[in-house]
Amino acid sequence: MAARYTHGNIEHVESNPPRNTMRQRRSTGCGFLFLIFASILILGAAWLYTTWRSSQSVLPSGLSINGLDVSGMTRAQALATVEQAYTRPISVTYGGEPIPPLLPEVIELRVDMEATAQNLDTALEEQGQSGSILAFVNYLMRQLSGQRPEAIQVPAVVLYSRERVDAYLQRVAQKYDHPPLKAVALPEARTFRPPMKGTRLNVEASLPLLISALRAADPADRQVDLVVETEPPPVASPEILRRAWISALEDFGGVPGIFGKSLANGQEVCLNCDVAFAGLSTMKIGIAAEIYRRYELPLAPQLSAAMKGMLTESDNAAANKLLAEIGAGDPYTGALAVTTFLHSLGLRNSFIAAPYDLKEGVPDPQIVTPANSQTALNTDPDPYIQTTPTDLGLLLEGLYQCAHGGGGLLRALYPREITPAECEELITWMAHNKINALLGQGMPPGTRVAHKHGWRGDTHADAAIVYGPDPETDFVLVVFLYQPEWLVWEESVPTFAAIGSLTYRFFTGFTGSPPTP
């Protein structure tokens, strides 16, 4: 069939090509595409086969022998690595403390390499690692489906002497087990050995843990924490700590006052703890407690700022602002209110008669207390602000018990006015006091110490709540040091640290070396 059209005076006629010619062209094009497609398939299959053959020379991904990853290694490398792994010692701890490692030869530990190699070969055959066409087909299907290879766990055959394992555990028990030990004074070293809990190796519970560790090939698993049962240490006599304090103060020429108390069992230790001392900035704890008794959380911004300045920076101006707040604008009235509050708690030896740095022109109040009435020891206490180590210690104990469990002295007398959250916030401010750590310098790094220090020329003081390794070891410690005329910081600082260290050891059982102040 022809197509006819006219251009100018010329008539053109075109005829359609024959159908056979078109079919030939289409057939040629399809054949060419098929050839390209077939070539791609052949090249891809060849590449996959080459890759597969190459992978057959090393162990597949995810294969481990007794927990030790050996994927990507040759068979010989894997077996050698496993054999080497079992020559390493096993790390052992007793009661959380490392002891000498267990050497493989002690228990005749070895690997049956022939049996282990047979286990490896069997696992490879089961996973299609035999090199057969079927194995290649399985590999090809996994590649096309994107399926990841499954983890392959191969058991190594580990041999050891059970009799020697039992004997090893018995030797550990004989060497490290001990009954509870009493505290022992070491006067020549000016210290003591704290009471120690008793320990006993539970052989029956430890045995499967040890066997599991010795069978493991992965170094991370070749360690065992032996099961150790403990018996509480005997309660140490307060006299042990008191004598240690006296030894530490042997070169101190003034009057010390120390009060220590366990916040778990109530055990108290005292050295001149009911002697009157200048209250100094330690009495700011009482001001803070009265603020929290009067005001609910959250404190107004101006009160919170003053509380921070008073307890973390020992700012006297901030303390006077809070006294003025308590006294409706008059800091002297506020000081009287704080004294009344302290006396209501039974702290009869503590008072504040005038704001800080505002005593000029104020007559001596001549306040008489049981503590400043005694004449055996004289510390020249400030007539305007006084306390005793015992009074401060009992106030700190009340704050701690209020914050931790909601009980104690403060909550008993003011159950609706002082809340656990308020007590915790006060303690937190004290824990942020980083000026002159004093007692905390003798304790292990990281020990939480919520404290308030204070000083004047002849008297230095620090009052602290100390948090031990667990709540059963928390305690209160208050220390005052008075030396007539002048007390040198270079002498008092190491003294505070020594007393802090001894007291920490006594109440917590800590046996490490104290830090150097």
Backbone torsions as a table, in degrees:
resi	resn	phi	psi	omega
1	MET	NA	134.2	-175.1
2	ALA	-110.0	154.3	175.0
3	ALA	-108.3	133.9	-176.1
4	ARG	-120.0	136.1	172.9
5	TYR	-154.0	161.7	-175.4
6	THR	-115.8	134.4	175.6
7	HIS	-127.4	105.9	-173.3
8	GLY	67.5	-129.0	179.4
9	ASN	-97.7	8.9	-174.7
10	ILE	-110.1	132.1	178.7
11	GLU	-102.4	129.8	-179.4
12	HIS	-110.0	145.4	177.4
13	VAL	-131.9	124.5	175.9
14	GLU	-116.8	142.5	178.2
15	SER	-113.5	144.8	177.0
16	ASN	-67.7	145.5	177.6
17	PRO	-67.9	158.8	179.5
18	PRO	-64.8	145.5	-179.5
19	ARG	-62.8	-34.1	-179.7
20	ASN	-62.5	-37.0	-179.8
21	THR	-64.9	-41.9	179.9
22	MET	-64.6	-41.1	179.6
23	ARG	-63.0	-38.4	179.0
24	GLN	-63.0	-40.6	-179.2
25	ARG	-65.8	-43.5	179.6
26	ARG	-62.9	-41.3	-179.7
27	SER	-62.9	-39.3	179.6
28	THR	-64.7	-41.1	-179.6
29	GLY	-65.3	-43.3	179.5
30	CYS	-63.9	-39.9	179.2
31	GLY	-63.3	-38.7	179.5
32	PHE	-64.9	-43.3	178.6
33	LEU	-64.0	-40.7	179.3
34	PHE	-62.1	-39.8	179.0
35	LEU	-62.5	-42.0	179.3
36	ILE	-64.5	-46.2	-179.3
37	PHE	-61.1	-43.7	179.1
38	ALA	-63.8	-38.5	179.4
39	SER	-63.2	-41.9	179.6
40	ILE	-62.4	-43.9	179.3
41	LEU	-61.5	-43.9	-178.5
42	ILE	-65.2	-45.4	179.7
43	LEU	-64.2	-41.8	178.6
44	GLY	-63.2	-43.7	179.2
45	ALA	-64.2	-38.9	178.6
46	ALA	-64.2	-40.9	179.4
47	TRP	-65.2	-44.1	178.7
48	LEU	-63.7	-39.3	-179.6
49	TYR	-66.8	-40.8	178.7
50	THR	-63.8	-42.2	178.6
51	THR	-63.2	-42.6	179.8
52	TRP	-63.0	-45.1	179.9
53	ARG	-61.6	-37.6	178.8
54	SER	-66.3	-38.5	-178.7
55	SER	-68.4	-20.4	-178.3
56	GLN	-70.0	-16.4	-178.3
57	SER	-82.3	-13.5	178.3
58	VAL	-127.7	163.5	-178.7
59	LEU	-74.6	146.2	-174.6
60	PRO	-70.4	161.8	178.0
61	SER	-63.0	141.1	177.4
62	GLY	86.8	6.9	-179.5
63	LEU	-93.1	130.4	178.3
64	SER	-136.1	152.3	177.4
65	ILE	-117.2	114.7	-175.8
66	ASN	50.0	41.4	176.7
67	GLY	87.5	-5.6	179.8
68	LEU	-94.9	119.3	-177.6
69	ASP	-71.0	120.2	179.6
70	VAL	-122.8	13.8	-180.0
71	SER	-61.8	143.7	-179.4
72	GLY	85.6	-7.2	178.2
73	MET	-92.0	160.0	169.7
74	THR	-75.4	165.3	-179.9
75	ARG	-58.3	-43.8	-178.3
76	ALA	-65.6	-42.3	179.4
77	GLN	-61.8	-41.8	-178.7
78	ALA	-62.9	-45.4	-178.9
79	LEU	-66.1	-38.7	178.2
80	ALA	-66.0	-38.6	179.5
81	THR	-64.2	-42.0	179.1
82	VAL	-65.1	-44.1	179.9
83	GLU	-61.2	-39.5	179.0
84	GLN	-67.2	-36.6	-177.8
85	ALA	-58.8	-34.7	-176.3
86	TYR	-84.2	3.0	172.4
87	THR	-91.4	-9.4	-179.4
88	ARG	-79.6	144.5	179.2
89	PRO	-70.4	163.2	179.4
90	ILE	-101.1	125.9	178.5
91	SER	-74.0	135.6	-176.2
92	VAL	-131.7	137.4	172.0
93	THR	-123.0	146.1	177.8
94	TYR	-122.3	115.2	-178.6
95	GLY	62.4	31.7	179.6
96	GLY	85.4	-7.2	-179.6
97	GLU	-105.5	134.5	179.7
98	PRO	-66.9	141.7	173.2
99	ILE	-122.3	169.5	-179.1
100	PRO	-51.1	136.6	-177.7
101	PRO	-65.2	157.3	178.4
102	LEU	-88.4	117.9	-180.0
103	LEU	-81.3	139.2	-177.2
104	PRO	-55.9	-37.6	-176.2
105	GLU	-67.6	-21.7	179.9
106	VAL	-63.3	-34.3	-178.9
107	ILE	-111.9	16.5	179.0
108	GLU	56.2	43.1	-178.9
109	LEU	-79.2	129.9	178.9
110	ARG	-156.8	168.4	179.2
111	VAL	-114.0	132.9	172.5
112	ASP	-79.1	94.9	-172.6
113	MET	-67.9	-34.3	-179.8
114	GLU	-65.2	-45.8	-180.0
115	ALA	-68.1	-37.0	178.8
116	THR	-65.5	-40.7	177.8
117	ALA	-63.4	-38.6	178.4
118	GLN	-64.5	-39.4	177.1
119	ASN	-63.0	-38.9	179.5
120	LEU	-65.7	-46.2	-179.6
121	ASP	-62.4	-40.1	179.5
122	THR	-63.3	-42.5	179.8
123	ALA	-65.0	-37.7	179.1
124	LEU	-66.9	-39.9	178.4
125	GLU	-64.7	-40.2	179.2
126	GLU	-66.1	-26.4	179.8
127	GLN	-94.7	9.3	177.5
128	GLY	77.2	32.0	179.1
129	GLN	-99.6	28.5	-174.8
130	SER	-85.9	-12.6	-178.0
131	GLY	87.9	6.1	-178.7
132	SER	-82.9	166.5	177.0
133	ILE	-60.6	-39.1	178.3
134	LEU	-60.4	-38.6	178.2
135	ALA	-64.1	-38.7	178.4
136	PHE	-65.6	-40.6	179.1
137	VAL	-61.7	-43.7	178.3
138	ASN	-62.0	-40.5	177.5
139	TYR	-62.3	-43.7	-178.9
140	LEU	-62.3	-42.2	-180.0
141	MET	-63.8	-38.8	178.7
142	ARG	-65.8	-38.7	-179.5
143	GLN	-66.5	-43.0	-178.6
144	LEU	-67.9	-33.9	-178.6
145	SER	-87.3	-9.3	-178.3
146	GLY	74.1	15.6	-177.6
147	GLN	-74.3	130.2	177.9
148	ARG	-81.1	145.0	-179.9
149	PRO	-66.1	142.9	178.9
150	GLU	-73.0	151.0	176.2
151	ALA	-66.2	138.5	-178.0
152	ILE	-116.4	117.6	178.5
153	GLN	-102.9	117.2	-179.6
154	VAL	-108.7	125.8	179.2
155	PRO	-80.9	132.3	170.3
156	ALA	-90.7	146.6	179.7
157	VAL	-92.1	104.6	-176.0
158	VAL	-104.1	131.3	-178.9
159	LEU	-116.3	144.2	177.7
160	TYR	-159.4	166.6	179.7
161	SER	-94.4	113.5	179.4
162	ARG	-64.0	-36.6	179.0
163	GLU	-60.8	-40.1	-179.6
164	ARG	-72.6	-32.0	174.8
165	VAL	-63.1	-46.0	178.1
166	ASP	-61.6	-41.1	-179.6
167	ALA	-65.5	-37.3	178.8
168	TYR	-62.3	-45.9	-179.4
169	LEU	-64.0	-36.4	178.0
170	GLN	-65.4	-38.7	178.8
171	ARG	-66.6	-40.2	177.4
172	VAL	-60.9	-44.1	179.7
173	ALA	-62.1	-44.0	-179.7
174	GLN	-63.3	-34.2	-175.5
175	LYS	-83.0	-36.5	-170.0
176	TYR	-110.8	-20.1	177.2
177	ASP	-68.1	141.9	174.2
178	HIS	-157.9	152.9	178.2
179	PRO	-75.1	168.4	175.3
180	PRO	-57.7	140.6	-176.5
181	LEU	-115.9	137.5	177.6
182	LYS	-73.6	159.4	172.6
183	ALA	-67.8	144.2	-178.8
184	VAL	-129.5	126.5	177.9
185	ALA	-70.4	138.9	175.8
186	LEU	-124.6	74.7	-171.5
187	PRO	-61.0	-35.5	-178.8
188	GLU	-64.9	-31.2	178.3
189	ALA	-92.5	2.6	-178.9
190	ARG	57.5	37.6	-179.8
191	THR	-152.9	-158.9	-180.0
192	PHE	-157.5	161.7	171.7
193	ARG	-93.5	122.2	-177.6
194	PRO	-63.5	158.8	172.8
195	PRO	-61.5	147.5	-176.2
196	MET	-124.4	139.8	176.8
197	LYS	-69.8	152.7	175.5
198	GLY	-81.9	149.9	179.8
199	THR	-132.1	146.9	177.5
200	ARG	-146.7	126.9	179.7
201	LEU	-72.7	126.4	173.9
202	ASN	-87.3	94.8	-174.4
203	VAL	-64.0	-42.8	-176.8
204	GLU	-61.6	-41.1	-179.8
205	ALA	-77.8	-28.3	-176.8
206	SER	-79.5	-28.5	-174.2
207	LEU	-57.3	-52.3	-179.1
208	PRO	-64.4	-30.4	177.5
209	LEU	-67.3	-40.9	179.4
210	LEU	-67.1	-43.6	179.9
211	ILE	-63.0	-40.7	177.8
212	SER	-61.1	-40.3	-179.7
213	ALA	-69.0	-40.6	-177.4
214	LEU	-73.6	-22.2	176.8
215	ARG	-81.4	-18.9	-177.0
216	ALA	-73.7	143.7	177.3
217	ALA	-98.3	-30.8	-179.8
218	ASP	-68.2	125.8	-179.2
219	PRO	-54.8	-31.8	-179.5
220	ALA	-65.3	-23.5	-178.6
221	ASP	-100.2	-3.4	-178.8
222	ARG	-90.3	58.2	176.6
223	GLN	-149.5	150.1	-176.5
224	VAL	-141.8	134.3	172.7
225	ASP	-100.1	103.7	-178.5
226	LEU	-63.1	145.1	-179.4
227	VAL	-82.0	116.8	-177.2
228	VAL	-120.8	126.1	176.1
229	GLU	-92.6	145.5	-176.3
230	THR	-121.9	154.7	174.9
231	GLU	-123.9	130.9	-175.0
232	PRO	-54.7	146.2	178.1
233	PRO	-72.4	155.7	175.9
234	PRO	-68.7	149.6	178.5
235	VAL	-68.8	127.1	-177.8
236	ALA	-79.0	148.5	177.4
237	SER	-70.0	135.0	176.8
238	PRO	-56.2	-25.9	-177.8
239	GLU	-64.3	-28.2	177.5
240	ILE	-59.5	-49.4	-179.2
241	LEU	-70.3	-40.7	-179.1
242	ARG	-59.4	-43.1	179.2
243	ARG	-67.3	-34.1	177.5
244	ALA	-66.7	-39.8	175.3
245	TRP	-59.3	-46.1	-178.5
246	ILE	-60.9	-40.1	178.3
247	SER	-64.7	-40.9	179.9
248	ALA	-66.8	-25.0	-177.8
249	LEU	-97.4	11.7	-174.7
250	GLU	-57.3	-35.9	-177.9
251	ASP	-94.0	3.1	-179.3
252	PHE	-89.2	126.1	-173.5
253	GLY	-93.0	3.4	-176.8
254	GLY	-106.5	-151.9	-179.6
255	VAL	-112.2	117.0	175.4
256	PRO	-95.3	150.4	172.0
257	GLY	-134.0	121.3	-174.3
258	ILE	-135.0	136.7	174.3
259	PHE	-133.5	125.1	175.9
260	GLY	-127.9	142.0	-179.0
261	LYS	-149.3	131.8	173.9
262	SER	-72.3	131.9	179.1
263	LEU	-87.5	0.4	178.1
264	ALA	-99.5	-49.4	-176.6
265	ASN	-113.6	-0.9	175.4
266	GLY	79.0	7.3	179.9
267	GLN	-65.6	130.1	-178.1
268	GLU	-112.7	146.9	173.8
269	VAL	-131.5	132.3	-171.7
270	CYS	-133.6	137.9	170.2
271	LEU	-138.6	106.8	-175.8
272	ASN	52.6	36.4	-171.5
273	CYS	-78.7	-9.9	178.1
274	ASP	-110.8	21.8	175.1
275	VAL	-89.4	140.3	-179.6
276	ALA	-75.7	134.0	175.7
277	PHE	-128.6	159.4	171.5
278	ALA	-58.4	129.8	-174.6
279	GLY	-70.3	-30.0	176.2
280	LEU	53.4	-151.7	-178.4
281	SER	-78.4	-7.8	177.2
282	THR	-63.8	-25.2	-179.4
283	MET	-73.0	-6.9	175.2
284	LYS	-66.1	-19.1	173.8
285	ILE	-62.3	-42.2	178.6
286	GLY	-64.7	-39.2	177.4
287	ILE	-61.9	-44.7	-179.3
288	ALA	-62.8	-42.4	-179.7
289	ALA	-62.2	-38.4	179.3
290	GLU	-68.5	-35.7	176.0
291	ILE	-61.8	-46.8	-178.8
292	TYR	-68.6	-27.0	176.0
293	ARG	-68.6	-34.0	-174.9
294	ARG	-87.0	-29.4	-172.2
295	TYR	-122.0	146.3	179.2
296	GLU	-90.5	159.7	175.8
297	LEU	-79.7	148.0	-5.1
298	PRO	-78.7	146.5	176.6
299	LEU	-64.5	149.6	174.9
300	ALA	-59.7	149.5	-176.6
301	PRO	-51.9	-40.9	-178.3
302	GLN	-68.5	-34.0	176.9
303	LEU	-70.9	-41.3	179.3
304	SER	-63.2	-40.7	178.9
305	ALA	-64.8	-41.0	179.2
306	ALA	-67.6	-37.8	178.1
307	MET	-62.3	-43.1	178.2
308	LYS	-61.9	-47.0	-179.4
309	GLY	-62.5	-38.4	-176.9
310	MET	-71.5	-42.9	-172.6
311	LEU	-93.0	-27.1	-178.5
312	THR	-101.2	-21.4	-178.8
313	GLU	-121.2	-1.7	-178.6
314	SER	54.7	40.9	-177.5
315	ASP	-77.9	114.6	180.0
316	ASN	-66.0	-36.2	179.0
317	ALA	-63.3	-39.3	177.4
318	ALA	-64.8	-39.3	177.5
319	ALA	-62.1	-40.8	-179.7
320	ASN	-68.4	-32.6	175.7
321	LYS	-62.5	-41.0	179.8
322	LEU	-70.7	-35.7	175.0
323	LEU	-63.6	-39.7	177.4
324	ALA	-64.6	-38.0	178.1
325	GLU	-63.4	-41.4	178.4
326	ILE	-66.7	-38.2	-176.3
327	GLY	-92.4	23.5	178.2
328	ALA	54.7	41.5	177.6
329	GLY	104.2	-14.6	-178.2
330	ASP	-111.3	111.2	-178.6
331	PRO	-64.7	-27.8	178.5
332	TYR	-68.1	-42.2	174.9
333	THR	-63.8	-37.4	177.4
334	GLY	-63.3	-39.6	178.1
335	ALA	-62.8	-40.9	177.8
336	LEU	-64.1	-39.0	179.9
337	ALA	-65.8	-39.1	178.2
338	VAL	-64.9	-41.3	177.7
339	THR	-60.8	-43.7	177.7
340	THR	-60.7	-41.5	178.3
341	PHE	-61.9	-45.7	-179.4
342	LEU	-63.9	-40.3	179.4
343	HIS	-66.6	-32.6	178.3
344	SER	-65.2	-23.6	177.6
345	LEU	-84.8	-2.9	-178.0
346	GLY	90.0	7.8	-179.2
347	LEU	-90.0	73.9	-170.1
348	ARG	-74.1	-13.0	-178.4
349	ASN	-96.0	6.6	-175.9
350	SER	-116.4	136.5	176.0
351	PHE	-159.7	157.8	170.8
352	ILE	-128.2	114.6	-176.3
353	ALA	-98.9	-13.2	-179.3
354	ALA	-156.0	152.7	177.2
355	PRO	-63.4	165.4	179.1
356	TYR	-66.1	133.6	175.7
357	ASP	64.3	16.8	-179.9
358	LEU	-127.0	43.6	-177.7
359	LYS	-94.9	-16.1	-175.7
360	GLU	-62.4	129.5	179.7
361	GLY	85.5	-5.2	179.3
362	VAL	-96.6	121.0	-178.0
363	PRO	-62.6	151.4	177.3
364	ASP	-57.0	122.7	-175.1
365	PRO	-71.3	-17.5	178.3
366	GLN	54.2	46.7	179.4
367	ILE	-81.2	127.4	-178.5
368	VAL	-104.5	130.5	177.3
369	THR	-130.1	163.7	175.7
370	PRO	-57.1	-35.2	-176.6
371	ALA	-72.1	-45.2	-177.1
372	ASN	-83.0	0.6	176.3
373	SER	-87.1	-20.9	-179.7
374	GLN	-72.6	151.4	-174.5
375	THR	-119.0	-0.3	-176.9
376	ALA	-66.4	-38.6	-178.6
377	LEU	-131.1	135.1	-179.7
378	ASN	-119.4	123.1	179.0
379	THR	-114.3	12.8	-178.0
380	ASP	48.4	56.3	-176.0
381	PRO	-66.1	147.0	178.7
382	ASP	-62.3	123.3	-177.9
383	PRO	-66.5	-14.1	-176.6
384	TYR	-98.2	-18.5	-177.6
385	ILE	-154.8	115.3	-175.8
386	GLN	-137.6	160.7	172.3
387	THR	-163.6	-177.6	173.5
388	THR	-130.7	158.6	175.7
389	PRO	-57.1	-36.6	180.0
390	THR	-65.4	-46.3	-179.1
391	ASP	-58.1	-47.5	-179.7
392	LEU	-65.1	-39.0	179.5
393	GLY	-63.2	-41.1	178.5
394	LEU	-68.6	-34.8	176.3
395	LEU	-64.9	-43.2	178.0
396	LEU	-65.2	-39.2	176.8
397	GLU	-60.7	-42.3	178.8
398	GLY	-62.0	-40.4	177.9
399	LEU	-64.2	-43.3	-179.5
400	TYR	-62.9	-49.1	-178.6
401	GLN	-64.8	-34.8	176.0
402	CYS	-62.8	-44.4	-177.5
403	ALA	-74.2	-32.5	-174.5
404	HIS	-112.8	80.3	177.7
405	GLY	114.7	-13.2	174.2
406	GLY	76.3	18.5	179.2
407	GLY	-110.7	-156.7	175.4
408	GLY	91.1	-179.4	-173.7
409	LEU	-58.7	-48.6	-176.3
410	LEU	-63.9	-44.0	-178.5
411	ARG	-71.6	-31.5	179.6
412	ALA	-65.8	-38.9	-177.1
413	LEU	-90.8	-29.2	-177.8
414	TYR	-131.5	62.2	-174.0
415	PRO	-64.2	-28.1	-178.2
416	ARG	-98.2	-14.1	-174.2
417	GLU	-101.6	-24.2	179.4
418	ILE	-123.8	123.2	-176.7
419	THR	-107.7	158.9	175.7
420	PRO	-56.1	-37.9	-179.6
421	ALA	-64.6	-36.4	178.8
422	GLU	-68.9	-41.0	178.1
423	CYS	-63.5	-41.1	179.4
424	GLU	-64.7	-39.0	179.6
425	GLU	-65.5	-40.1	177.9
426	LEU	-61.9	-45.2	179.6
427	ILE	-63.0	-37.3	179.7
428	THR	-63.6	-40.9	175.6
429	TRP	-58.3	-45.0	-179.2
430	MET	-64.5	-34.1	179.0
431	ALA	-67.8	-21.3	177.9
432	HIS	-86.2	-0.3	178.3
433	ASN	-77.2	105.2	-176.9
434	LYS	-105.8	8.9	180.0
435	ILE	-83.9	124.4	176.4
436	ASN	49.6	78.0	-177.5
437	ALA	-56.6	-33.2	176.0
438	LEU	52.2	-99.1	-176.7
439	LEU	-60.1	-38.8	-177.8
440	GLY	-65.0	-19.7	-179.2
441	GLN	-67.1	-20.6	179.8
442	GLY	-94.2	6.6	-176.1
443	MET	-110.0	160.6	-177.7
444	PRO	-56.9	144.1	177.2
445	PRO	-55.3	139.3	-180.0
446	GLY	92.0	-7.6	177.8
447	THR	-64.0	130.3	177.4
448	ARG	-79.4	120.9	179.8
449	VAL	-127.9	114.6	175.5
450	ALA	-98.9	109.6	-170.3
451	HIS	-140.2	162.6	171.9
452	LYS	-135.1	121.9	-179.3
453	HIS	-99.6	172.8	175.3
454	GLY	-166.9	155.3	178.8
455	TRP	-161.0	154.9	164.0
456	ARG	-141.5	-175.9	-172.7
457	GLY	-54.6	-41.2	-175.3
458	ASP	-106.6	-2.6	-176.1
459	THR	-136.8	130.4	173.4
460	HIS	-123.1	144.2	-176.1
461	ALA	-147.0	154.9	173.2
462	ASP	-151.0	131.4	-179.6
463	ALA	-124.6	125.5	-169.3
464	ALA	-141.4	146.5	162.5
465	ILE	-100.0	125.0	-176.5
466	VAL	-114.5	128.5	-179.8
467	TYR	-99.6	114.7	-179.9
468	GLY	-80.4	-167.8	-179.6
469	PRO	-61.9	-25.6	176.9
470	ASP	-148.9	164.5	-176.4
471	PRO	-57.3	-25.1	179.8
472	GLU	-70.9	-9.0	-177.9
473	THR	-116.4	8.1	177.7
474	ASP	-70.0	147.7	-179.8
475	PHE	-154.2	166.4	175.8
476	VAL	-108.4	140.5	176.8
477	LEU	-142.1	125.4	178.2
478	VAL	-126.1	128.6	-177.9
479	VAL	-132.7	129.5	171.1
480	PHE	-120.2	136.1	175.3
481	LEU	-124.5	122.4	178.5
482	TYR	-120.7	132.7	174.8
483	GLN	-136.1	126.0	-176.0
484	PRO	-52.9	140.7	176.8
485	GLU	73.8	-61.4	-176.0
486	TRP	-157.0	134.8	176.0
487	LEU	-112.3	119.8	-176.0
488	VAL	-81.6	133.0	-178.9
489	TRP	-60.4	-37.8	-178.8
490	GLU	-62.3	-20.1	176.8
491	GLU	-94.1	-37.2	-175.2
492	SER	-76.5	-36.0	-175.6
493	VAL	-59.8	-51.2	177.9
494	PRO	-65.3	-26.4	177.5
495	THR	-68.2	-45.1	175.7
496	PHE	-58.4	-44.7	-178.4
497	ALA	-62.6	-40.5	-179.7
498	ALA	-65.3	-42.0	179.3
499	ILE	-67.4	-40.9	177.4
500	GLY	-60.7	-42.3	-179.4
501	SER	-64.7	-46.3	-179.3
502	LEU	-62.0	-43.1	-177.4
503	THR	-69.1	-38.6	177.0
504	TYR	-61.2	-43.3	-180.0
505	ARG	-63.3	-39.2	-176.4
506	PHE	-66.7	-47.3	-174.0
507	PHE	-84.6	-21.3	-177.7
508	THR	-108.5	-17.1	-175.7
509	GLY	78.3	13.8	-179.1
510	PHE	-63.0	131.6	-177.7
511	THR	-115.6	2.4	-180.0
512	GLY	-75.3	175.3	179.1
513	SER	-78.3	135.4	178.5
514	PRO	-69.3	148.9	177.4
515	PRO	-68.3	155.5	177.9
516	THR	-84.8	121.8	-178.4
517	PRO	-69.3	NA	NA
